[in-house]
């Protein structure tokens, strides 16, 4: 894998090249890549960061959000642009008299702590960037405007933010090659070895982050192939398998070329676009892994077929060979199995009281909730940040995690726990209170409803003249005439509910509305929604139109059996 834009390996293979020339080329490669790196840092610090801070001063969005996204990028930029790069330029200008780089790279070692801070903050920065790009149109507009500039090289902000994470391991790789070609008695031997030792140690600490960034880089590539329309750039998403597949139409069993992206939490069913540049695929359907089933099918005319059935849709697919079919089925089965295990682990977070403190809990991921799982107050980057209870694994705010209790699984050490676990572990409440007070109408966990729902999924939502926001919508089986709106799929409290009975359904989109939108209106109350596709919109409307008349919508199983037979083929779905 090429780590630098110039390949000194090929250069060094040239006939008649002396060892001194090889060392010079490696040192020059360090200089050239450092120039390119400083240009990226300048783009991050003096363009992206500066423009967003300038807008934040107008109170358009919180300044602390911008600072938390870019972490200490200004300090990293200052060091490289004002110290390391000038020193390298000077050294290459006097290389004949001073042929060495080890002493210069030693100056880098005290500043490696800056990289540790940046890497540690990287996941949080990506979460904030995604959150505020969705939430704030001015925030998103500034980023898109800069990304269109020539200096960005048609790359996204996320791509550029990967550079500092990967830079230290690149120094390590270059130094290793340099030392291989450095004579044992060379004046730079000692300094280069010392620099490599310290830099290699720092690079080791970056390995986990680099693996994450490799995954994120792949997500960004897919995001661009999908025309930057699908919300998939999230550290929690992991690509499992991708590839071409044939889709059998329901009515005439004609085979159509399609492309699948299988992630750990969803399947993207796509139509290829014949374009040399830009968007390569159009997403036709997004199918959640939860509740998904996969099975072999047998068709005399079309061999190597199998069926993928999810809550949103059922697909009959044809692989290119028996081996390809088995590979796809195995990938689906393993992904479904892991998802089931995670769901069971999540449910066990509220395990029997007798287990509390005796077994290490599974921590709920930060990005699975937007509010404290105890007091239901929303998190933010400034005054209410996320903490984990060491007893139950829930994500809670600082007020709900200021208690301490001994935990048996952790050697009876005093550990930070939430109020509920503190009361149970220390015996400060009676058994009746442990069962919990009666929950309010909104205090129903999204995860609890989503697993037993008639319909659930993400929709864009707008009320009155407020900005559009992405919400997790659920019509539960137990309350089939009520639509619950959550900010995230695992939130413990809905942000609002809509009793559907009596609402008017308006299917046509207004000029200012996004595509695939619809509205629910009653008196002066108007709720606007937009789905990812026209197909998904019609699925929602099919359920909602029944609910508004007081008729209980069909269960997911009934919907599946109906929709499989009604799958359109004339439009190439």
Secondary structure by P-SEA (a helix, b strand, c coil): cccccccaaaaaacccccaaaaaaaaaaaaaaaaaaaaaaaaaacccaaaaaaaaaaaccccaaaaaaaacaaaaaaaaaaccaaaaaaaaaaacccccccaaaaaaacccaaaaaaaaaaaaaaaaaaaaaaaccaaaaaaaaaaaaccccccccaaaaaacccccaaaaaaaaaaaaaaccccccaaaaaaaaaaaaaaaaaaaaaaaaaaaaaaaaaaaaaaaccccccccccccccccbbbbbbbcccbbbbbbbbbbcccbbbbbbbbbccccccccccccccccbbbbbbbbbccccbbbbbbcccbbbbbbcccaaaaaaaaaaaaaaaaaaaaaaaaaaacccccccccccccccccccccccccccccccccccbbbbbccccccccccccccbbbbbcccccccccccaaaaaaaacccccccccccccccccccaaaaaacccbbbbbbbbcccccbbbbbbbbccccccbbbbbcccccccccccccccbbbbbccccccccccccccccccbbbbbbcccaaaaaaaaaaaaaaaaccccccaaaaaaaaaaaccccccc
